[in-house]
Amino acid sequence: MKKTAVVYGSVYGSTKQYAQWIADALSADLYENKSLDISVLDPYDIIIYGGGLYAGGVTGISLISRHPEFIQKKKVFLFTCGIADPAKPENIEHILKNLDSVFTGKLKEQISFYHFRGRMDYERLSTKHRVMMWMMKKMLSKKKPEERTEEDQGILDTYGTLVDFTDRSSIIPLVQDASQYI
């Protein structure tokens, strides 16, 4: 049986929750990426990395992106966690395009990508993230109502509240795909 590790970078907890669910489902070892040395992952055949999405970047992704030789030797799954709805193809395209600068060419082809929806609790946001959301709200408010997307309107309607899209069942495709390699 191949060894599996789930590694995550989480700021507010949604990514951590998904990582725990995945690790439980696969009987995998779970690691937080903070201060984790890549050598800890040497004994593992399958690496599942999860990171929260912030301004197009993935929390802690440099842990694996800086080691292309490592990715070439392992089966790597990557999941992102954010507010964007993965049911909308344009959101997935945007997420994957942002990852082009992190994983280039053939390296990106070796990784299986997934996206899960998280939660946002405005009361827990850092000052930086509050400012970013305020700026987004201001920008969206300037759009004519008929030009706003459903997601734009959703951000405006829920601004300042707790929004929770976490869903354990959304891990099923990743778990099924990873199970084929175990």
C-alpha positions in Angstrom: 0.0 0.0 0.0 1.3 3.4 -1.0 1.8 6.1 1.7 -0.3 9.2 1.4 0.2 12.6 3.1 -2.2 15.5 3.1 -0.5 18.9 3.6 -2.3 22.1 4.0 -1.8 25.9 4.3 -4.8 27.5 6.0 -5.4 31.0 7.3 -8.9 31.0 8.6 -9.6 27.2 8.8 -11.6 26.1 5.7 -8.6 24.6 4.0 -7.7 22.8 7.3 -11.2 21.4 7.5 -11.0 20.0 4.0 -7.5 18.6 4.6 -8.8 16.8 7.7 -11.8 15.3 5.8 -9.5 14.1 3.0 -6.9 12.6 5.4 -9.7 10.8 7.3 -11.2 9.5 4.1 -7.9 8.2 2.8 -6.3 7.2 6.2 -3.5 9.5 5.3 -1.1 11.4 7.5 -1.9 15.1 7.9 0.6 18.0 8.1 0.3 21.7 8.3 2.8 23.4 6.0 4.1 25.9 8.6 7.7 25.1 9.2 7.4 21.8 7.4 10.6 20.7 5.7 10.0 19.0 2.3 12.2 16.1 3.4 9.4 15.0 5.8 7.4 14.1 2.7 10.1 11.9 1.2 8.6 8.6 2.4 5.3 9.3 0.8 4.2 8.2 -2.7 1.1 10.4 -2.9 1.0 14.1 -1.8 -2.2 16.0 -1.5 -1.6 19.7 -1.0 -4.3 22.2 -0.1 -4.1 25.9 0.2 -6.5 28.8 0.6 -6.8 31.3 -2.3 -5.9 34.9 -1.5 -5.6 37.5 -4.3 -4.9 34.7 -6.8 -2.2 33.0 -4.7 -2.3 29.7 -2.9 -1.3 29.7 0.8 2.1 28.0 1.3 2.3 26.6 -2.2 6.0 27.3 -2.4 6.6 24.3 -0.2 6.0 22.1 -3.2 6.5 24.5 -6.1 10.1 25.2 -5.3 10.9 21.5 -5.6 10.0 20.4 -9.2 12.1 17.2 -8.8 10.0 16.3 -5.9 6.8 16.6 -7.8 8.2 14.5 -10.6 8.8 11.6 -8.2 5.4 11.6 -6.6 1.7 11.6 -7.5 0.6 15.1 -6.5 -3.0 16.4 -6.0 -3.6 20.0 -5.3 -6.8 21.6 -4.0 -7.5 25.2 -3.5 -10.1 26.6 -1.2 -11.9 29.9 -1.7 -15.2 31.6 -2.1 -15.3 31.3 -5.9 -17.9 28.8 -7.1 -16.2 25.8 -8.8 -19.4 25.0 -10.7 -18.6 28.0 -12.9 -16.0 27.2 -15.5 -14.7 30.7 -15.7 -13.7 30.5 -12.0 -11.8 27.3 -12.5 -10.1 28.8 -15.6 -9.0 31.9 -13.5 -7.7 29.7 -10.7 -5.7 27.5 -13.1 -4.4 30.5 -15.0 -3.0 32.0 -11.8 -1.3 28.7 -11.1 0.5 28.9 -14.5 3.1 31.2 -12.9 3.7 28.7 -10.1 3.7 25.5 -12.1 5.0 25.7 -15.6 4.7 23.4 -18.6 5.0 19.7 -18.0 5.1 20.2 -14.2 1.5 21.4 -14.2 0.4 18.5 -16.3 1.7 16.1 -13.5 -0.6 17.6 -10.9 -4.3 16.9 -10.5 -6.2 20.1 -9.5 -9.4 20.5 -7.5 -11.2 23.5 -6.0 -13.5 23.6 -2.9 -15.5 26.4 -1.6 -14.7 27.8 1.9 -16.2 30.2 4.3 -15.6 33.8 5.1 -16.3 35.3 8.5 -15.8 39.0 8.2 -15.3 39.3 12.0 -12.2 37.1 11.8 -10.6 38.7 8.8 -7.2 40.4 9.2 -7.1 44.1 8.5 -5.4 43.4 5.1 -8.2 41.0 4.1 -10.9 43.4 5.4 -9.5 46.2 3.3 -9.3 43.9 0.2 -13.0 42.9 0.7 -14.0 46.5 1.3 -12.3 47.5 -2.0 -14.0 44.7 -3.8 -17.4 45.7 -2.4 -16.7 49.3 -3.5 -15.8 48.2 -7.0 -18.8 46.0 -7.3 -21.1 48.7 -6.0 -20.1 50.9 -8.8 -21.2 48.4 -11.4 -24.7 48.8 -12.8 -27.0 46.1 -11.3 -27.6 44.6 -14.7 -23.8 44.2 -15.3 -23.2 42.3 -12.0 -22.8 38.6 -12.1 -24.6 36.4 -9.6 -21.4 36.1 -7.6 -20.9 39.8 -7.6 -24.4 40.3 -6.2 -23.7 37.5 -3.7 -20.6 39.3 -2.4 -22.6 42.5 -2.0 -25.6 40.8 -0.3 -23.4 39.0 2.2 -20.8 41.6 2.9 -20.0 41.8 6.6 -21.6 38.5 7.5 -20.5 34.9 7.9 -20.7 33.0 4.6 -20.1 29.2 4.7 -19.9 27.1 1.6 -17.9 24.2 3.1 -19.2 20.9 2.0 -17.7 17.5 2.9 -19.2 15.8 -0.1 -17.2 18.0 -2.5 -14.0 16.1 -1.6 -15.4 12.9 -3.2 -13.9 13.3 -6.7 -10.4 14.0 -5.2 -10.7 11.1 -2.8 -11.8 8.7 -5.5 -9.0 9.8 -7.8 -6.4 9.5 -5.1 -7.7 6.1 -4.1 -6.7 4.8 -7.5 -3.1 5.3 -6.7 -3.1 3.9 -3.1 
